[in-house]
Amino acid sequence: MKESKQLPDFESEAEESDFWDNHDITEYFDMKKAKKVHFSNLKKSTKSISLRLPVDMLEALKVKANAMDVPYQSLIKMFLADALKSA
């Protein structure tokens, strides 16, 4: 098994970025010892969708969201999350 190379000290994030643009990570880390990790506190990825709602329903959502001081799209997501929990 080949010995891993010693990683240099970087002065800045830009210097480190340049380094990795020109070097192979497998020369510096034994990928067989890598462990899978889960970053549970990361912001979830989102995807835009198009949703057609009756005008009166959308207006009612906006009024309710305004009363709660939240964006109406966030209120819709809250309603959907609650509905999925109880489904």
N, C-alpha and C positions, 0 to 999 in steps of 0.2 A: 504494500500500500504506500502510495506517495505521500510524503510529508506536506502539510499545508504551509503555504508561504505566510510570513508575518505581515499583518496589515499595517500600513503606515499611519501616522497621526495626521489628521487633516486640520488645516487652519480654518476652513470654512465649509459650509454645505456645498457651495459651488465647486470647490476643489475636490470634494468627495464625489460629486456628480460627474465631474470630468474624468476622475479616476475610473469609475465604474463604466463609463462609456467606452473605455479602452482596455479593460481587463475582464477576465473570466472569473466569475464568482467561485467556480469549482476549484480554482487554484488556491483559494484562501479559506474555504470552509469545507469540511467533510460533510457532504450532503446526506450521507448515510446516517449521520447522527442528528439530522434535522428532525424537529418535532412539530406536529401539527398544533396550531394554536387557534383559539377563537377569540376575536375581539368583540365582545358583546356590547360594548358601549359606543361603537362606531355608529354614525348616522346611517340609517338604512338608505339604500339606493331607491330612487323613485323613478317612475315612468309616467309621462304625460298621457292622458287619455282624453277622448272627446266624449262628453256626456250630455245628452239632450234632456233638459228638464222643462216642464211647463213654466211659463213666465211667472205665474203667481206663486209657484213653489219656490222658485229661485229668489223672488222678492221676499218671501216669508223667511227663507234661510238667511238672507242678508240682514233682515231686521233682527232676527234672533241672534245672529253672530255679533251684530253691532251692540246689542244689549249685553252680551257676554264679553265684549271687548276682545274678540278673536276674529281673525280673517274668516270669511265664510267658507273658503275651501278647507281650512283647518277644521271648522265645525263639521263639514261633510265627512271628513276623515274620521273625526271622533265618533260620529253617528255610525259610520260603517264598522269601525273597530268594535263598538259596543254590540252591534248586531251580530258580528261574527263570533264574539265571545259567547253570546247566548244562543247561538244556532246549534 
